[in-house]
Amino acid sequence: MASRSSVIVWTVLAHLAAELPSARFGLASAPVRRAAWARGLRRAFERLGPAFIKLGQLISVRPDEFSDELVAEMRSMQDAVPPLPAEAIRSVIEAEFGVGPDELWATFDDEPLASASIAQVHRATLAAAYRPVWGESLPAGADVVVKVVRPGAAASIRGDVAVARRLAGLIARTRLARRFDPVALLDEFATTLERELDLRVEGRFSDRFLFDFRDDPKVVAPRIVWPKSTARVLTMEFMRGWRLTEIEAAKAAGVDCFGLAVHGATAFMRQVFVYGRYHADLHPANLFVTPDNTIAYLDFGIVGYLTPEERMNITQVMAALVYRDADRAMRYSERLGVHVPPDRVEAVRAGLGTLLDGTTRPDGTRDFAHFGLGFLSLLGEHGVRIPSGYGLLIKSLATVEGVARALYPEIDIVATAQPFTTRILGAAMGDPARLRERMPEAVRAALRVLLT
Amino acid sequence: MTDDVMRFFAAWMLTHEVADEGLKAAVLRGDEGGAEGMSGGADAFVDGLAAMVAEEKEKLKRDLEARARGEEVAIEQPRDPALEEVRFEVAELRGRLDNIESLLETLLRKLDR
């Protein structure tokens, strides 16, 4: 354990030292220095293996906790590792099922489709038809994807997390911990990783997603083949189509990119504002457009959950953006745990008003990322701590906007949100408990208007 | 007495007229400008909501006119969400049982060796 701690510390220090010339030995401007240290950390994390690659991915979805340079650098983290030989993967499958892949599937391709730090993915075909939890049956011979956790990945990740926890305890006592709580981040990271190591969690989310979107034939996710799945092996439907990185090919094939951009954005809002559970790791590789004009969500490794109360408050914050209402944004952000000290309220409200008025792009569409990320920096400038989850959601919405704009550059995600949030808040007005709570004040206000 | 009744109805009519004009103005603001064309702030939400309610009203009007002409109007009957949730939970349970069955078979295979 001690030797692994030394390896971690020395790898990080060596990669930071390698960036000293780029940072002009500490004499460069602050953004240049931050970019150099971020690059060094990213390279060290890639070198240190799966646990650190995942830690980097977690940092990349937390712009509320880390600098822009570090978030951008971690976003470019490569989670592609050399594939393991087929024998190693076959032995995991045999350990899980007691038989080899040739007895489980009609065909099993030894050539991997992809190889990442935690799992490797192979193509196979079903030996027998299967009726999934939701959706139509998969026939015998259907193409499937078999995701297999790399042997030793769980043990090495758990070992590294234990070491990193000790190091986080040490960092917590230094001034590096001013902006974030390293121990809390490590705990959140450990929980996320444990979920990712048990592939059944991802499978269940996919089932739930299919159920949530049962009335929407344009939004799909892979169906799971449960008899051929365990904690370390997940068998799911093979999705045909184009990743968003291959969008030109999709356009050439006649896919309705504008329709899918609007629909994909609406589907994400439905996940957040209606169901309170959402895909929190959306990037162009996790979204497919298919030849029959549907949008497929893949890889539910990192997901976000909201309580009904959080969901309503977040809808109110989104409505505040739609209707440029700074007071509404302040009121409901407070309910989400964004506590602005009384002496800063006016300054934050003024900054927020400026942000709300400045979200329009030259083409007349509105820019959510400008507002969302600007709001997070504004809070940071005023020393306001941002609750866990709030930053993750804002980043996710900004990513959805980026993804939708990759499909159709003129899309206005704020305009897409308008009917959604208005309808939800309008429906909430009829809630009997709310009516009972608000009616006396409404009557008093009406009388005030009539009598003065 | 007659005068009082007339005044009462006149006041009632005037109230309706003013409320109706206010609502129409809100619908127009919400409809024409979208969020961008509105002044922003708390009232903008009311305008946006009014515009959506007006849309729903027009749809209702069209449905009623179609029905008056004797046409069939499909009324959406959403399924009972509680029942749907139960359906999903039962299906999910079946998935878990499929998974457990497969694990038990694996266990037996390993014990047989």
HADDOCK unambig.tbl for C-alpha pairs under 7 A between the chains (distance, minus, plus):
assign (segid A and resid 97 and name CA) (segid B and resid 106 and name CA) 5.01 0.50 0.50
assign (segid A and resid 98 and name CA) (segid B and resid 106 and name CA) 5.35 0.50 0.50
assign (segid A and resid 98 and name CA) (segid B and resid 109 and name CA) 6.10 0.50 0.50
assign (segid A and resid 98 and name CA) (segid B and resid 110 and name CA) 5.96 0.50 0.50
assign (segid A and resid 133 and name CA) (segid B and resid 91 and name CA) 5.08 0.50 0.50
assign (segid A and resid 133 and name CA) (segid B and resid 92 and name CA) 5.53 0.50 0.50
assign (segid A and resid 133 and name CA) (segid B and resid 95 and name CA) 5.68 0.50 0.50
assign (segid A and resid 226 and name CA) (segid B and resid 95 and name CA) 5.92 0.50 0.50
assign (segid A and resid 226 and name CA) (segid B and resid 98 and name CA) 6.00 0.50 0.50
assign (segid A and resid 226 and name CA) (segid B and resid 99 and name CA) 5.06 0.50 0.50
assign (segid A and resid 227 and name CA) (segid B and resid 98 and name CA) 5.29 0.50 0.50
assign (segid A and resid 227 and name CA) (segid B and resid 99 and name CA) 4.80 0.50 0.50
assign (segid A and resid 227 and name CA) (segid B and resid 102 and name CA) 5.25 0.50 0.50
assign (segid A and resid 229 and name CA) (segid B and resid 99 and name CA) 6.80 0.50 0.50
assign (segid A and resid 322 and name CA) (segid B and resid 35 and name CA) 6.12 0.50 0.50
assign (segid A and resid 323 and name CA) (segid B and resid 35 and name CA) 5.56 0.50 0.50
assign (segid A and resid 323 and name CA) (segid B and resid 40 and name CA) 5.21 0.50 0.50
assign (segid A and resid 323 and name CA) (segid B and resid 41 and name CA) 6.14 0.50 0.50
assign (segid A and resid 323 and name CA) (segid B and resid 44 and name CA) 5.70 0.50 0.50
assign (segid A and resid 323 and name CA) (segid B and resid 45 and name CA) 5.97 0.50 0.50
assign (segid A and resid 324 and name CA) (segid B and resid 40 and name CA) 4.79 0.50 0.50
assign (segid A and resid 324 and name CA) (segid B and resid 41 and name CA) 5.62 0.50 0.50
assign (segid A and resid 325 and name CA) (segid B and resid 40 and name CA) 5.96 0.50 0.50
assign (segid A and resid 325 and name CA) (segid B and resid 41 and name CA) 3.99 0.50 0.50
assign (segid A and resid 325 and name CA) (segid B and resid 42 and name CA) 5.99 0.50 0.50
assign (segid A and resid 422 and name CA) (segid B and resid 49 and name CA) 6.07 0.50 0.50
assign (segid A and resid 426 and name CA) (segid B and resid 49 and name CA) 6.96 0.50 0.50
